[in-house]
Amino acid sequence: MVQQIEVGPRVRLNTDRVLHAAVSLADDVGIESLSMRRLAQELGVVPMALYKHVANKEELLDGMVGVIVGEIDPPVRDAGWRSAVRQRILSAREALLRHPWARQVLESRTNRTPAVLEYMDTFIGMFLAGGFSVDLTHHVMHALGSRMWGFTQELFQDPAGADTEGKAEVPPEVQAAMFQEMSTRYPKILQIAMAAKHDDGPVVGPGCDDQFEFEFALDLLLEGFDRLHRQDWTSARAKLVRG
């Protein structure tokens, strides 16, 4: 007699489910541990089943970026350009904070996907709708750089090597020795890096509130953009003055 084997319900996949599962898995295990095989295990399918929806891991990562972009709030209607830009940048920052691996993936992408291009296009549109010239908007986008995605490279990192994900905590005696070395060799850097003491927010360096510093710089930029816009600034005139 032939033994019958019970087969569970077949898992139905689509691209959207694959991408959202990949984002969730990266949130749980980190982007370095994400693989097609591990994702297939998470979905309960064989790895080959994934390739019907994503050609390779690079395409998977591009799609995951699209999921993150989809979490960013769209431009606020009937709002001034300044509040609309600020709100959207902070929404992008919130999305990246929910998915700590996303910044690394964004920086590694060489292929501008439709989701990324759409975000950039609507982002530029907020300035143009606010009456900015194409010339000024061009320079504004350069000035914002990665800040449009809600992140920027931090200047002051913890010189004592504070505990970070995947790294062992530095013993207190080693931290003390490193701070002493910094105070002797680079006293001005340490003085500035240690200047701000905040009790809330993610720590960048010793005492730095990452969110506060990000918004502080963002507001300075927006204030500068507003001033140039009201002055009808053009790069041609600026270059003429400098020349």
Secondary structure as GFF3:
##gff-version 3
##sequence-region A 1 243
A	DSSP	alpha_helix	15	29	.	.	.	ID=ss1
A	DSSP	three_ten_helix	31	33	.	.	.	ID=ss2
A	DSSP	alpha_helix	36	43	.	.	.	ID=ss3
A	DSSP	alpha_helix	47	50	.	.	.	ID=ss4
A	DSSP	alpha_helix	57	70	.	.	.	ID=ss5
A	DSSP	alpha_helix	81	98	.	.	.	ID=ss6
A	DSSP	alpha_helix	102	108	.	.	.	ID=ss7
A	DSSP	alpha_helix	114	129	.	.	.	ID=ss8
A	DSSP	alpha_helix	134	144	.	.	.	ID=ss9
A	DSSP	three_ten_helix	145	149	.	.	.	ID=ss10
A	DSSP	alpha_helix	172	185	.	.	.	ID=ss11
A	DSSP	alpha_helix	187	193	.	.	.	ID=ss12
A	DSSP	alpha_helix	210	230	.	.	.	ID=ss13
A	DSSP	alpha_helix	235	242	.	.	.	ID=ss14
###
